Amino acid sequence: MLRPLLAACAAVLLTAPATLAQQPQKPQQSPPAQQPPAQQQAPAAQTTSPPATRKAAGERTQAALQQVPPAKPEDVRTIAGLTAALYDVISGPAGQPRDWQRFRSLFYPGAQMIPVRRAKAGEGPGISPFSFNDYATWGDEFFKKHAFFEKETHRQVAGYGDIVNVLSAYETRETANGPVTSKGVNSLQLAFDGQRWWVLSLTWMDEKAAGIPVPKDFTRKE
């Protein structure tokens, strides 16, 4: 898209001076040109107003909320409970079915899961969001043949009002008490709707992708 765009811009820039050059200069003694009668300006194009947009989004969200499986109260009552449920629901030996209804009950409609790595040539983008339903579809097949146990080691919570960010360090293993196979950090964007906690997004990066060990303290300079 860049080449056609640049070509179009170049055409405009090359044509504009020529057009201006063709305009005859006004004689010095000629009377000022009469101004044409004022014309009524065409009304500006109407766009969807923010209130209307919010209303439509609210209606879509309300419909989607009706499809969310009921959550276990202990899973969504607290931040700690929600975080623990996320780790527990995807962990288990190979061949053990995961409870994907429980998994889906933790996420707000439209929530995304986002693995992060540095992009390399020929490997596509380093940041590729997908939905939690996509993850459940992938995981349903993957966990039939692969064991996976993920455990939180420590977390750091920051927030304001009903919005919270949780940086949760994790370790993964192939057996419940086996050697650690990877370490990383999950960044959870959570929100409280007055009744329960929801996951709005889950972003993660492991030590291999980050190139540095997971710290004990996540505070960093801007």
Secondary structure as the mmCIF struct_conf table of DSSP 4:
data_model
#
loop_
_struct_conf.conf_type_id
_struct_conf.id
_struct_conf.beg_label_comp_id
_struct_conf.beg_label_asym_id
_struct_conf.beg_label_seq_id
_struct_conf.end_label_comp_id
_struct_conf.end_label_asym_id
_struct_conf.end_label_seq_id
HELX_RH_AL_P HELX_RH_AL_P1 LEU A 2 ALA A 21
TURN_TY1_P TURN_TY1_P1 GLN A 22 GLN A 22
BEND BEND1 GLN A 23 GLN A 23
HELX_LH_PP_P HELX_LH_PP_P1 PRO A 24 PRO A 27
TURN_TY1_P TURN_TY1_P2 GLN A 28 GLN A 29
BEND BEND2 SER A 30 SER A 30
HELX_LH_PP_P HELX_LH_PP_P2 PRO A 31 ALA A 38
HELX_LH_PP_P HELX_LH_PP_P3 GLN A 40 GLN A 46
HELX_RH_AL_P HELX_RH_AL_P2 PRO A 50 LEU A 65
TURN_TY1_P TURN_TY1_P3 GLN A 66 GLN A 67
BEND BEND3 VAL A 68 VAL A 68
HELX_LH_PP_P HELX_LH_PP_P4 PRO A 69 LYS A 72
HELX_RH_AL_P HELX_RH_AL_P3 PRO A 73 VAL A 76
BEND BEND4 ARG A 77 THR A 78
HELX_RH_AL_P HELX_RH_AL_P4 ILE A 79 ILE A 90
STRN STRN1 GLY A 92 GLY A 92
TURN_TY1_P TURN_TY1_P4 ALA A 94 GLY A 95
HELX_LH_PP_P HELX_LH_PP_P5 GLN A 96 ARG A 98
HELX_RH_AL_P HELX_RH_AL_P5 TRP A 100 ARG A 104
TURN_TY1_P TURN_TY1_P5 SER A 105 LEU A 106
STRN STRN2 PHE A 107 PRO A 115
STRN STRN3 VAL A 116 VAL A 116
TURN_TY1_P TURN_TY1_P6 ALA A 121 GLY A 122
BEND BEND5 GLU A 123 GLU A 123
BEND BEND6 GLY A 126 GLY A 126
STRN STRN4 ILE A 127 ILE A 127
STRN STRN5 PHE A 130 SER A 131
HELX_RH_AL_P HELX_RH_AL_P6 PHE A 132 LYS A 145
STRN STRN6 PHE A 148 PHE A 148
STRN STRN7 PHE A 149 TYR A 160
TURN_TY1_P TURN_TY1_P7 GLY A 161 ASP A 162
STRN STRN8 ILE A 163 ARG A 173
BEND BEND7 GLU A 174 THR A 175
TURN_TY1_P TURN_TY1_P8 ALA A 176 ASN A 177
BEND BEND8 GLY A 178 GLY A 178
STRN STRN9 VAL A 180 PHE A 192
BEND BEND9 GLY A 194 GLN A 195
STRN STRN10 TRP A 197 ASP A 206
HELX_RH_AL_P HELX_RH_AL_P7 GLU A 207 ALA A 210
BEND BEND10 GLY A 211 ILE A 212
HELX_LH_PP_P HELX_LH_PP_P6 PRO A 213 PRO A 215
BEND BEND11 LYS A 216 LYS A 216
#
